[in-house]
Amino acid sequence: MTVSHIIVILSACDFIDDLKIIEINIEPPIQSIKVRARLKNGFSLQITESIGEDFRRYSYHLQKGDMIIKRWDNAPHWKNVKTYPFHVHAKDHKEPLESKEMLFRN
C-alpha cells in the first residue's frame, strides 16, 4: 500500500462529492497522507495514514456535521482493548471498542 494507491482509490469512489488532500508526503522511509472527503450522504470522512516498511499508523474518522460517529485507529494507547492496538471509538461509548485492523483498499 502506498499513498498514491490511496489517492487512486478515493478518486474513483462514486460516493464522494469532494476530496481534499490536506497533507501528503511521498518520500521514504515513511509516506503519509491526510485527506478529507465529503460524502454524498452528508457524512464526512477524514483519513490519516502513515506507511513505512515495518510501520503503519492510521485513523479513519467518520462524522456527520459536528457529531462524531466513529473513529477507527491503531494508536498504541488503549492496551486494555482485546484487539490492541486496533480499536474503534463510537459515539455512544466512553471507552473504545474492539476492532479488526482497518485496511484501505478498493
PyMOL commands that set and color helices and strands:
alter all, ss='L'
color gray80, all
select helices_A, chain A and resi 3-11
alter helices_A, ss='H'
color red, helices_A
select strands_A, chain A and resi 16-25+31-39+43-52+55-64+67-73+87-90+97-98
alter strands_A, ss='S'
color yellow, strands_A
deselect
rebuild
show_as cartoon
